[in-house]
Amino acid sequence: MTAKLDPYTAAPQLMKSWTALSISVAASLEPSLIELVKIRASQINQCANCINMHTAEAREKGETEQRIYLLSAWREAPYYTPRERAALGWTEALTRLSEGHAHEAAYEALKAEFSEEEQVKLTLMINIINGWNRIAVGFGLWYENGVPAKATA
């Protein structure tokens, strides 16, 4: 992976605002749920930078290795709550919009577990992590501990 540009240097004020929004939305729901959503969307988008970052953050927040490893197969694994399953289903439905708009079942599960306000918060978080994935993949970013780093082959 070769970095193409540093978005924080190229557009500092917009990136500062984007980062502030990201932090605010991430703080609006329970941290473990937020990290699972970030990891799952990043897996779907194949964003190595974000998978690396958010699995480390999930561990720091007490997430288990087992649940992190099983996240790509969350439907078959018995280790996720109904609320987490609803969030993961909604994450997949919105992250995969280009594959079709068959998200009604995911929305019904979401409504059963999340208030309307929480639905908006979660949807914003899904949009934000998808945006970060596109920034990181698009510009070839790799961060270690919040600092730009060179990826090694």
Secondary structure, DSSP 4 states (H G I P E B T S, - for coil): ------HHHHSHHHHHHHHHHHHHHHTTS-HHHHHHHHHHHHHHTT-HHHHHHHHHHHHHTT--HHHHHTGGGTTT-TTS-HHHHHHHHHHHHHHTGGG----HHHHHHHHHHS-HHHHHHHHHHHHHHHHHHHHHHHHT--EETTEE-----
